[in-house]
Amino acid sequence: MKIAGIATVLLVIAASAASAAAAPARTSCTVCHADASMFSGDVAKIVDNFRQDVHAEVGLSCQDCHGGNPDPKLAEDPTAMDPAFKANPYRGKPERKDIPTFCGRCHSNPTYMKRFRPDLRVDQEREYWTSHHGQALAKGDTRVATCVDCHQVHGILRIGDPRSPVHPKRVAETCKACHADAKRMAGYKLPDGRPLPVDQYALWRQSVHAKALLEREDLSAPTCNDCHGNHGATPPGVGSVAFVCGQCHGREAQLFRASPKQAGFQSHNDLLAGAGDQGCAACHEPPDPQAAVKTLHAFTECTTCHTNHAVVRPTVAMLSPLPATPCAFCHEGTGPLAKDVPEPKEKWESYQRTRDALLAAATRLGLRGDDRFDWLVDRAQTLPTHTLSEEGSAGVAPAALRPEFERLFTKFRIGKVHFSYVDPATGKPVRTAVVRCALCHSPSPQVGGEPVGLRTAEAMLASMRQLTGLTARAERILLKARRGGVETRKALQDIDGAVDDQIELEVLVHSFASGPQAPFAKKQEEGVAHARAALAAGQQAVDELAYRRRGLQISLGLIVLVLIGLALKIRQIRT
């Protein structure tokens, strides 16, 4: 009874709240515009839409924005909309060019806004006029976005409301409404005169930022306004984009600014400034790969390697040269470390059979080079040895990765050389290569002497590959022991240490220094020490497992002999 009584009270409260939401204050505006015999279409929905508006939530109504006499007795009296009404002159619907000022009438007034939210900024309108949108509107271009294009009109929701078009998870879609519309954006140009692209949203959807925001629901992940600004929306320039990225990626930014790469970028920018349309070809000639680079107009700290909107998850695929297969990172050790603890024979033979079968399948499909590498990255995530069950069939969700493989695969950042997206201007898929060191660094440059950049990339990739191979081998050996029932938790701490050091190496790449005394090399040594310790513990665990099995076999043998002896003795007694 008590529970039923509480439920009844809750239902009454909910019904009262719904009734309150469904019955906005009666004013001359709401009475008139709610009359279905007088209005239809969008105009007839104004009162309904306003019920959930943040302005209605704080007690404001139509006359607070549009002016006029709110007395409901004047619902059908034109004097309710008298511009000469002294108490609150009727302002009506603003012209599009006047919308920012219309909204700014309240939102730029700190005294008025403190009645509702003392912490709310009151410089939105001022910032808007500094933006590309505001500057264009001031010149008479009414196609650009104003307040209502982003916030809506009579159904304005709070930013934290997931339904709001300016909620973090929906900001990109709101910007896309204009910026992915080729017809609407026709005629707009970049500062250098090129047409303004319309693929920003499509590219951003491929980024690590979009995946964090939309798939992992990490609301701290950046979307359009985090980099471009809100009301003062202005794309960061060449000189400031690194500071924008550095707001989140401070360690990487600090390493880069202390590296020789920054000075190299600055000197190349000076050269490109005088190169004109020739670009890199002004200095580089074939067979240098740089001779074919025509679209690079300036080097920036972050976007040169990571691009701007399509910041795909950085992986070892950005370095050069890659091994023939991604499998090699975990299964084929390199250098002296490869012989520290040999791969168990049965596992090595199993790997070779699997790899060769995949390579044969790739050959039948006509895949070579980077195309084969990308195909193998995808296949690695569906192999029965890497998944908890058989590969998903058509119409069935793909099999989940084994925890140990998923961790190594993701933390070691083994990824693809290309990504794809659909160009909104043409509706056709576009396949794009990630930026790699070899794009700018030739193995035998005609300008600048020794290929220092490519050698550094090679050294870093080799060091990372040594650590991944050693760590993965230790993981496989420990997995064998763990499945046999041997305790391995202490050794797994060293695996975690090696993985953490590998993650740190991915950050230290931004130092662009691989010498013996460089932080990169020292961190790699630390990771190798963890991996060696895990390998030794793994081998010890496997030896213990073999010892236990031999002991079990001997014990079973003795038991069998005792049973046989007992059987013979029983037979002797009976006879």
N, C-alpha and C positions, 0 to 999 in steps of 0.2 A: 504493500500500500504506500509506504513511504517513498519507494522508487517511482511508483506511478504518479504520486503527487508532485515530485520534483520534475518529472518529465512533462507533466501538464503545465507547470509554471514556466519551464523553458520554452514550450510551444507557444504559450501566451506571449512571452517576451519576444520570441522570434516573429510572431504574427504582428505584434505591435511595431517592431522595427521595420518589417516589410511594408506595413501600412503607412508608416512615416515616410519611407522612401518613395512610396507610390503616390503620396499626396503632398507635392511641393506647395509652398505658401501661395495663397491666392493673390494674384496681382492683376492689374489690367493686362499685362503681357501674357501671363500663363492662362488666364481665362479665355482670352481671345485666340491664342495660338493652339489651344487644346480643342478648339471647336472644329471637328472634322468636316462640318458643312462649309467652312470658310477656307480651310487650307488642305493641301494634299502633298504627297511626295515628301521630300526632305524637310520642307518647311513645317509639315505637320508633325515631324518627329523631334522637333527642337525641344519641346517640353519633356518628352520622354528621355531624350539623351542627357538633358541637363540634370536629371535626378542623381546621376552618379558623378557629376562634375565636382572637382575639388572646391570650386567656388560655392556651389550649393552646400557642400559639406560644412563650410565655415559660416554659412548663413547669408551669403550674398545671393542676389537674384538678378534678373534681366536688367532692371533699371540702374544697377550699380555700374554696369559697363555701357549700356546704350542710352542711359538717361531717360527722362520722362516721368510722368506721374504714375506711381504704382497703385493708386486707389482702384480696387476691383470694380467699383461702380462705374468707372470710365472705360470698361472693357471694349465697348463698341463706340466710344466717343473719340473722335480724332484729336481732341484737345489733350488726350493723354500723351500724345507725341508732339507736344508743342516745343519748338526750339527756344521759345521765349519764356518757358516755365522757369521762374526765377530760382526756385529751390533746387532744381536738377534739370537743366536744359536737355532736351532730347538730342542725342548725337546720332542715333541710328547705326546703320552698318557702315564701317569705314571703307574707304577706297583701299585697294590692295597696297598701294604705295604708302598708305598711312597706318597700316596695321602695327608696325613696331612702336610707333608713337602712341597709338591707341592703347596697346597693352602697357607701354611704359608709363602711362598716366598714373597707374597704381604701382607697378613693379619697380619704378625708379624713385618712389617716394618712401624713404626710410621710416618716417614717422607713421605713415599709413600701414606699411607692411609689418611693423612691429606689433600691431594689433593681432596678427595671426601667427607669424613666425619670426621671432627676433633674430634668428640666425640666418635668415634667407638673404642672399646677396641682392643688391639693388642696382647692380651695374650691368644687368643683362642687355638692356637696350643700348647703352653706350658701347658695349663690346660688339653688339650686332653690327653697328655702323662701321666698325673697323674690319669686319669680315669681308670676304669676296662677295658674299650674298648682299650684305648691306651696301657695299660700295657700288655694286651693279644696280641695286634698287634706287639708290640716290641719283643715279644717272638716267633713270627712267625705265630700266629693264624689269618689268613686273613678272617675268617668268621665274625669277629666282625664288628660293625658299624664304618664307617669312615665318613668324611665330606659329601660325595656325597649321602650316604644312607639317610641322614636326609634333606639335602638341595637340592637334585637333582643335575644334571650335567649341561646341557646346557639351562635349563629353570629355573634358580635360581631366586626366587621371594623375595621381601622384606618381613621381618617378619610380618609387618602390613597388608600385602595382604591376605585377607581371603582364597585365593587359595593356599597359601604357606603351605607346609607340616609342617612348624615350627610356623605357626600362633597359638596363644593360644588354639583355638578351635580344632586344628588338631594335636597338639603335641602328644596326647595320641594315636591317630590312627597310627602316624608315628612310635612310640615306639612299638606299638602292632605288626607291620609288622614282627618284629623279636621275640619279647618277648612273643607273643601268639602262636608262631609256635613251636609245640612240637618237630618236627623233627630237626629244626634248633637249638633249645636250648638243645637238647640231649647231655649229657656229661658235661654240665656246672653244677657247684655245689655251694651251699652256703658255707660260711666260716666254718660251723660246719659239712660239708660233705654231707648234704642232697641235693637231686637234686634240681636245680633251678626251681621254679614253673613257670607255664605259664598262670596262671589265674589272673595276676595282673590287666590287662585291664578289664576283666569281673567283677572283684570285684570293681574296681574304678568306673565303670559305675553305680553301685548301691549306690555310695556314695553321701553325701550331697554336696561335692565339684563338682562332675560331673553334678549334677542336676542344681547347680547354674551357672556353666559355659555353659552348652549346652542347658538348658531349659530357664533359665532367661537371658542368654547371658551376665553374669557378668564376664568380662575378668580379674577381679582381683582374681577370685576363682582359687585355686591351681590345676595345672595339673602336669604331671611327672617331668618336669624340675624345678618346683618351690621347690620341696623337694629334688630331686636327683642332681640338678645342670644341667648346660647346657653342656659345653664342658668338664668340669671336673666331669662328671657324676659318682657319688659314693653314694651308699645308706647310709643314716645316720646310725651310729651305736647306740648301746643301750645307750651310754652315751651322745649322741648328738641329738637324735630324739626329745627330749622335747624342745630343743632350736629351732629346725626347726618349730615345731608346734607353739612355743611361739612367732614366728615372727608375726603371725596373732592373736593368742589367748593369748595375754600377760596377761590379767587379770586372766584367768584360771591357767596359769602357775605360776603366783605369789602366788595365793591362795594355790595351791598344794604344792609348796616348803615350805610354812609356816605351812603346816598341819602335823599331826602325821603320815599320810599315807606315806610320803616320807621316814621317818626313818624305817617304817615297810617294805617298798620295799627293802631298802638297806640291812636290816638284812636277809630278805628272799633270796636275791641274794647271800649272803655269804653262806647260807645253800644249795642253789641249785648248787652252784659251786662245792660242794663236794658230791652231790647226785648222779651224774652220770646219767645213763639211767633210774634210778628209778623215778627221778623227785620228785614230791610232795609226792609220796608213800613212800619215804625214811623216812618221819616223820609221815605221816597221814595213818591211817588204816580205813577200812570200819567200820561203815557206813558213815564216813566223806566223803562228795562228792569230797574233794580234792584228795582222794586216787586214783581216776580214772583219774586224770589229768596227762597225760604223755607228752604232747607236749609243755608245758610251761617250757622254759629253763632260762628265766630271766624276771624280772619285770621292766617295763619301765614306765616313768611318764604318757605317753599318750596312747601308743598303747596297753597296757595291757587291758584297758577297751574299747578303741575305735577302736582297731586294726589299721593296717596301710593303706592298699588300700581301703578296704570296710568300710570307715568311714561313716556309715549310719547315718541319722539324729538322734541325741540323743533324746530319749524320756523317759517318766516315766517307760517304759517297762524295762529299765536297772536296776531299783530299785526292791527291794523285801520286802515283798511279795505283789503281785498285787491283787486287788479285783477280784472277780469271773468274772465280766464283765467290759469292759471299760466304759459302760454306767454309772457306779457308780461314776466316777469322777465328773460328772456334775449333776447327778440326785439324788444321794443318799449321803446326807451330813453325816458327822461323828462327834462324840463328842458333846459337849455342843453347838457348833456353829450351829448344825443342827436344833436346836429348836428356834433360835433367831427370825426368821420370817418363819412361816410354809409355805410349798409349797401349793399353791392354790389347793383345793380338785380336781377340774376337771383336772388340769394338772398332778397331782400325779396319778390319776386313769388312765389317758391316757397313761402315761409313763409305768405304770405297765402292762397294756394290751399289749403295743408294745414290752416291754422287754420279757414278758412271751411267746409271739408268736415267737419271735426270738429264745429264748432258746429251745422252742419246735421244731422249724425247725432245730436247731443245733443238737438236740438229734436224730432226724430222719436221719440226715446226718452222725451220728456216731461221732460227734465232741465233744471232751472233753478237759479240761485243757487249755494249751497254744494254741492248734489248734482252740478251740472254741473262745478264746480271740481274736486271729488274724482275724478270720472270722467275728466276731462282729465289729471289727474296720473297716473293709471294708464295712459291711452292714450299719454302722452308716452314711457313706457318701453318701448313696443312698436313705435314708428314705425320704418320702414326707415331713415330718415335718422339715427336715434339708435342703431341696433343694428348688429351685425356681419353679420346675415343676416336673411332674411325672418322675420316674426313666426311663432312656433311655432304649429302647428295642434293640434287636440285630440289628447291623448295624447303630445304631444311637448313637451320642455322649452322654456320661453320662450327667445327669442333673447337672447344676451348683449349688454349695452350697449357701445357704443363707449367706449374708455377716456377720451377727452376729454369726452364727454357725461356719463359716470358720475361723473367727478371734479367737474365743475361742478354736476351735479344734486344730488350728495350733500353737497358742501362748502357749497353755497349753501342747503342745507336747505329745498328746496321740497317741502312735504308736504301732507297732506290735512287737512281740517277735522274729519273724523269718524274713528272707529275702531270696530270691532265685536268682540264676544266672546259666548260662550254662557254664560248664567246657569245655574250648577249647580242652583239651587233649582227652576227651572222647565224647564230644558232648552231654552229658547228663545233665539234670538240677540237681543242687545241692541246698539243703535247709539247711540254716545255722542259728543257733540261735545267737541273739545278746548277747554280754557279759553282764551278770547280777551279781549283788552283791552276790547272793546265789551260784555262781559258786565257789567262793573261801571262802566265809564265811558260816560256818555250824551253824545251830541253837544250836547245842550242841557239840562244838569242843572238841576233845580229847587232843589237844595240845593248850596251851595258855590260859586256864581258860575261863572266861566269853566271850560270843559271842559279843564283843563290836562292831565289824564291822556291823554285821547283825542288831543289835539293832539301830545303827545309821541310817542305810538305812531305817529301819521300821519307825523311828521317822521322818525322812525327807519326806518319802512318805506320811505319815499320815498328816503332816503339809501342804504339797502341795495339798493333796486331800481335806483338809478342805477349803483351799482358793479357789480351783477350784469350789467346790460345792457351796460355798457361792456366788462367783462371777457369776457363771452361773445362779443361782436362781435369783439374782438381775437382770441379763440381761433378763431373761424370764418375770419377773414382769414388767420391764420397756418396754419391747416389747409390752406387752398387753396394757399398757397405751398409748404408742406411736401410736399403730394402732387405738386406740380410739380417737386420735386427741389431746392428752394432751402433752404439751411441756415437754421434758425430757432432753434437751441438758446439763443442769447443772449436772444432775445425771450421765450422760454418761461420764463426766470428771472423776468421781470417779471410774467408770468401767475401764476407761483407766488407772487410777492409780493402780488399783488392778492387771490389766493385766501386766503392767510394772513391778510391784513388783514380780509377778510370774516369769517373764523372768529373773529378777535378782536372784531369788531363784535357777533357773536352773544353773546359774553361780556359786552361793555360795555353791552348792553341792560339789565343788572341795575343799572346806575347811574341809570337813569330820568331822564337829563338829555341833551338833544339840542341845547343852545345852541351858538353858534359857538365858545366857549372850552371846551366840555365835551370830555373825552377821546374820547367817541364821535365827535364831529364831526372832531376832529383825526385820528383813525384812519381815518375815511372819506376825508379829504383825502389821506392817505398812500396808501390803496388806489387812489384815482383817479389819483394820479401814476403808480403802477405800471401801471395799465390804459392810461393815455394813452401811456406809453412803449412798451407792447406794441402799441398801435394804430399808432403811428408806425412802429415796426419792421415790423409786419405790412404796412402800406401800402407801405413801401419794398421788402419782400420780394416783394409782388405786382407792383410796378412792375418789379423785376428779372426776375421770371418773364415778364412781358409783353415786356420788352426781349429776353430770351433767345429767346422764341418768334418775335419779329419778326426777330431775327438769323438764327434757324434758317430762317424762311420765305425771307428774302433769300438765304441760302446755298443753299437748295434751288433757288430760282429761278435763281441763277447757274449752279448745276450743270446744271440742265435746259437752260439756254441753251447752255452749253458742249457738252453732249451733242448738242443739235440741230445746233450748228455743226460738230461732228465728223462727224455723220451726213451733212450736206450736203457736207462736204469729201471724205468717202469716196466719195459718189456722183459728185462732180465728177471725182475721180481715175479712177474706173472707166470713165467715159464719155470 
